[in-house]
């Protein structure tokens, strides 16, 4: 039980760390795309592509795990794209597959899923802006409209990201408390078992000594 608890907590920690990378990726993507719209310098578009790759990779990993049967290779590739350490990925996949329906994790995953359409919209907008610049379509009013659209996407994505982060944090705390209680309960039961077994041994010893004294008499 202690070993399983450590594995679960390690996997939960990996998800919390992955959420931090996910959040940083989506914020950097919005910032880089805004700079690209203002300056039209390709370096900012490359930063945008690199930043948005992490949340998109995590999304692909989740979609692969929700398939029937799960596509484990695609899930691994998605988590790697999301910046997850390769040593943490097997535990994350195991936790997702075995505890997906647990209330706390389910709430966090549903919050995570709610960000998908907005991320896809941001990704598509980045490609549209890049195509506009590549085609020489640089009308100021068009780019003002594109920048305003980036702002609207960011306003939608921000609350969803906060909800995702808070629900995952609440889930991780709940799992930690549950495992702590389970280990304490198991430890208490083992102590009671030891006390009962010791009492039985002492009773047997006393009975043996009484029988020995009776035989001597």
Legacy VTK file of the C-alpha trace (Angstrom):
# vtk DataFile Version 3.0
C-alpha trace
ASCII
DATASET POLYDATA
POINTS 217 float
0.000 0.000 0.000
2.836 2.388 0.827
4.518 1.617 -2.493
1.317 2.157 -4.482
0.685 5.385 -2.560
4.128 6.695 -3.477
3.543 5.822 -7.137
0.165 7.586 -7.157
1.556 10.706 -5.462
4.449 10.772 -7.915
2.014 10.598 -10.847
-0.168 13.322 -9.337
2.939 15.482 -8.911
3.751 14.914 -12.579
0.263 16.090 -13.562
0.605 19.225 -11.417
3.983 19.942 -13.027
2.489 19.295 -16.464
-0.330 21.726 -15.731
2.254 24.397 -14.879
3.963 23.841 -18.255
0.563 23.847 -19.964
-0.359 27.170 -18.351
2.994 28.749 -19.178
2.739 27.497 -22.759
-0.681 29.026 -23.409
0.345 32.367 -21.843
3.590 32.503 -23.833
1.659 31.597 -26.991
-0.727 34.533 -26.557
2.148 36.910 -25.786
4.278 35.758 -28.724
1.380 35.909 -31.182
0.582 39.447 -30.040
4.202 40.459 -30.616
4.160 38.764 -34.009
1.034 40.704 -34.990
2.673 43.973 -33.928
6.146 43.430 -35.383
5.542 40.785 -38.083
8.958 39.329 -37.260
9.182 35.590 -37.872
11.073 34.937 -34.619
7.917 35.676 -32.644
5.891 33.294 -34.781
8.437 30.557 -34.091
8.152 31.319 -30.383
4.385 31.070 -30.719
4.631 27.654 -32.382
7.030 26.425 -29.696
4.872 27.743 -26.841
1.549 26.368 -28.076
3.089 22.968 -28.818
3.032 22.037 -25.095
-0.719 22.462 -24.437
-1.553 20.943 -27.832
0.664 17.943 -27.044
-1.068 17.419 -23.711
-4.431 17.606 -25.483
-3.329 14.972 -28.014
-2.157 12.699 -25.174
-5.513 12.935 -23.404
-7.434 12.240 -26.611
-5.228 9.184 -27.258
-5.926 7.842 -23.749
-9.678 8.334 -24.172
-9.728 6.105 -27.243
-10.939 2.517 -27.009
-8.467 0.879 -26.835
-6.091 3.644 -25.682
-3.304 4.614 -28.081
-0.411 4.457 -25.625
2.286 5.413 -28.138
0.369 8.510 -29.230
-0.224 9.391 -25.576
3.488 9.084 -24.838
4.361 11.251 -27.841
1.819 13.874 -26.761
3.155 14.054 -23.204
6.715 14.334 -24.500
5.609 17.226 -26.704
4.038 18.754 -23.613
7.416 18.792 -21.868
6.754 15.877 -19.505
9.814 13.945 -18.359
9.889 10.508 -19.984
10.248 8.801 -16.572
6.951 10.319 -15.405
4.897 9.339 -18.454
4.175 5.654 -17.588
2.823 6.668 -14.174
0.686 9.430 -15.677
-0.798 7.013 -18.199
-1.464 4.429 -15.466
-3.117 7.014 -13.215
-5.296 8.321 -16.046
-6.443 4.875 -17.107
-7.203 3.598 -13.597
-8.487 6.708 -11.812
-10.073 8.649 -14.693
-13.562 8.339 -13.191
-12.547 9.475 -9.696
-14.567 12.601 -8.907
-11.638 14.958 -8.278
-9.671 13.841 -11.324
-12.791 13.812 -13.470
-13.498 17.447 -12.548
-9.937 18.460 -13.428
-10.013 16.551 -16.703
-13.338 18.102 -17.701
-11.896 21.554 -17.005
-8.892 20.595 -19.113
-11.158 19.442 -21.959
-13.047 22.752 -21.887
-9.874 24.563 -22.994
-9.506 22.500 -26.189
-11.746 24.560 -28.525
-10.123 27.826 -27.425
-6.598 26.447 -27.898
-7.520 25.180 -31.361
-8.946 28.602 -32.183
-5.716 30.278 -31.025
-3.623 27.839 -33.055
-5.740 28.459 -36.158
-5.571 32.230 -35.703
-1.785 32.045 -35.533
-1.707 30.206 -38.866
-4.094 32.751 -40.427
-1.943 35.682 -39.292
1.169 33.937 -40.572
-0.496 33.335 -43.954
-1.595 36.971 -44.123
1.946 38.189 -43.577
3.404 35.634 -45.992
0.920 36.753 -48.665
1.704 40.421 -48.096
-1.722 41.234 -46.648
-0.645 43.810 -44.054
-3.550 46.265 -43.897
-3.473 48.043 -40.492
-7.205 47.611 -39.906
-6.916 43.855 -40.557
-4.160 43.446 -37.996
-6.029 45.529 -35.457
-8.914 43.102 -35.882
-6.552 40.120 -35.533
-5.046 41.581 -32.361
-8.506 42.184 -30.919
-9.363 38.560 -31.660
-6.252 37.430 -29.791
-7.436 39.474 -26.809
-10.875 37.873 -26.900
-9.354 34.399 -27.040
-7.109 35.232 -24.094
-10.107 36.472 -22.103
-11.873 33.168 -22.712
-8.814 31.032 -22.068
-7.764 32.730 -18.813
-10.734 31.680 -16.626
-10.718 28.173 -18.101
-7.018 27.804 -17.299
-7.599 29.007 -13.721
-10.464 26.532 -13.270
-8.301 23.713 -14.617
-5.427 24.623 -12.285
-7.637 24.960 -9.202
-9.531 21.720 -9.820
-6.289 19.797 -10.364
-4.781 21.267 -7.188
-7.921 20.367 -5.211
-7.811 16.857 -6.643
-4.160 16.385 -5.731
-4.819 17.511 -2.142
-7.815 15.197 -1.857
-5.830 12.228 -3.164
-2.994 12.976 -0.737
-5.429 13.091 2.210
-7.126 9.882 1.073
-3.826 8.013 0.774
-2.627 9.366 4.115
-5.824 8.148 5.792
-5.554 4.754 4.100
-1.953 4.310 5.262
-2.792 5.420 8.825
-5.775 3.068 8.928
-3.667 0.191 7.646
-0.937 0.987 10.184
-3.512 1.014 12.981
-4.960 -2.324 11.873
-1.482 -3.845 11.739
-0.785 -2.616 15.290
-4.048 -4.172 16.520
-3.146 -7.405 14.752
0.286 -7.448 16.414
-1.254 -6.791 19.839
-3.830 -9.553 19.337
-1.173 -11.991 18.131
1.104 -11.105 21.079
-1.788 -11.652 23.491
-2.445 -15.053 21.938
1.234 -16.002 22.310
1.278 -14.882 25.966
-1.918 -16.868 26.658
-0.372 -19.948 25.073
2.806 -19.476 27.117
0.815 -19.088 30.336
-1.212 -22.213 29.544
2.004 -24.120 28.845
3.568 -22.987 32.128
0.400 -23.913 34.056
0.413 -27.353 32.446
4.090 -27.769 33.306
3.497 -26.838 36.966
0.562 -29.231 37.131
2.712 -32.030 35.724
5.409 -31.327 38.314
2.867 -31.493 41.136
LINES 1 218
217 0 1 2 3 4 5 6 7 8 9 10 11 12 13 14 15 16 17 18 19 20 21 22 23 24 25 26 27 28 29 30 31 32 33 34 35 36 37 38 39 40 41 42 43 44 45 46 47 48 49 50 51 52 53 54 55 56 57 58 59 60 61 62 63 64 65 66 67 68 69 70 71 72 73 74 75 76 77 78 79 80 81 82 83 84 85 86 87 88 89 90 91 92 93 94 95 96 97 98 99 100 101 102 103 104 105 106 107 108 109 110 111 112 113 114 115 116 117 118 119 120 121 122 123 124 125 126 127 128 129 130 131 132 133 134 135 136 137 138 139 140 141 142 143 144 145 146 147 148 149 150 151 152 153 154 155 156 157 158 159 160 161 162 163 164 165 166 167 168 169 170 171 172 173 174 175 176 177 178 179 180 181 182 183 184 185 186 187 188 189 190 191 192 193 194 195 196 197 198 199 200 201 202 203 204 205 206 207 208 209 210 211 212 213 214 215 216
